[in-house]
């Protein structure tokens, strides 16, 4: 940790350039905009909490789901990666029993460390995520003290890049650095984030978002055991294959669609329950296919059956995508991405909300991708769905045309060209 003045001078003098180049997968010509961003967050910290005392800098990335759409909450397999958009923070211990986190353009969150119980009035609020992550560290026996943190984010809200998971991982990374000697590994920090989101924030979710943000790079994750998930880093070099990763903001907000998201795990669990199981991963696929008539009769819910079909197929596809990448078969990988997208559209049915049938911005964005790319790229609904974003793998020689045509319809700066980030939650030292 350094004083505010020393840290700013180090950023200006290029002492952090190598770390920033690595962290954001950028070249030396672009590094200044990242160092300026950290100087900006330090200035925000000083304005909010004062100049005295040493600070530390932290970062946690957004994530992109590459394979396995809504498979994680059924203990399935996914392929995901961290991206070069993140939540960053300046933080320091404050010598009190109070945690204060100021996120830019949001109210100050204040938590007394002797009051970590669940609070229903905090459901759906960021303060609940902070309280839940702190609780997990305290339960592990770490002596968490008061601290101040100032955060800012360029992870697109409602984008499927999971700004909430990035925030949870950031809070965990700050506490790990300030009070736990960085002893808690990224997988555990991801679990802390999921616990906070499920229990304290009161939102059902799987573990993929937090895991991809916390572990970083591109990872294949098998959630058969959520206590001991199998995490494997996978080589994924888009530039080698002359493609870019684009996340396209459809312009639709999914902030109020929690109930729509919740129907997916509940439908899948209803099918699992037919077989006396809790999750679809525990159900034999052949036995499921042989019992579709009986499931329909008992559940009176064809959508649940279709969603189960999606799970079984997309769970296998996520594993096939990993094999394709390992075999350097990028064309097969793209075919699998498109099949996953088609399955999400037809069977998972998460491209628009049935409560708002005229609002189909994601469907329209997928149609634009199909018209522009044809069979030359790949595209699919990104993340939770219903609104938000589309993911596309675009040949570099089509990138300018693709971006222009997409933004001619959806608006300027709606097509974001991203890079895969090599690490997850990170303290800049």
PEMO-V277482 format. One record per run of one state. SS is the DSSP state (h for helix, s for strand, l for the rest). FROM is the first residue (numbers start at 0). TO is the last residue. If there is no record, write none. Layout:
BEGIN
SS | FROM | TO
SS | FROM | TO
END
This chain:
BEGIN
l | 0 | 0
s | 1 | 1
l | 2 | 2
h | 3 | 11
l | 12 | 15
h | 16 | 22
l | 23 | 26
h | 27 | 48
l | 49 | 53
s | 54 | 66
l | 67 | 70
h | 71 | 73
l | 74 | 75
s | 76 | 92
l | 93 | 96
s | 97 | 102
l | 103 | 107
s | 108 | 111
l | 112 | 118
h | 119 | 121
l | 122 | 124
h | 125 | 138
l | 139 | 145
s | 146 | 152
l | 153 | 161
h | 162 | 178
l | 179 | 184
h | 185 | 199
l | 200 | 206
h | 207 | 214
l | 215 | 216
s | 217 | 221
l | 222 | 228
s | 229 | 232
l | 233 | 237
h | 238 | 240
l | 241 | 241
s | 242 | 248
l | 249 | 256
h | 257 | 273
l | 274 | 278
h | 279 | 281
l | 282 | 283
h | 284 | 289
l | 290 | 290
h | 291 | 298
l | 299 | 300
h | 301 | 325
l | 326 | 328
h | 329 | 347
l | 348 | 352
h | 353 | 355
l | 356 | 359
h | 360 | 372
l | 373 | 376
s | 377 | 381
l | 382 | 387
s | 388 | 394
h | 395 | 409
l | 410 | 413
s | 414 | 417
l | 418 | 418
s | 419 | 419
l | 420 | 424
s | 425 | 427
l | 428 | 428
END
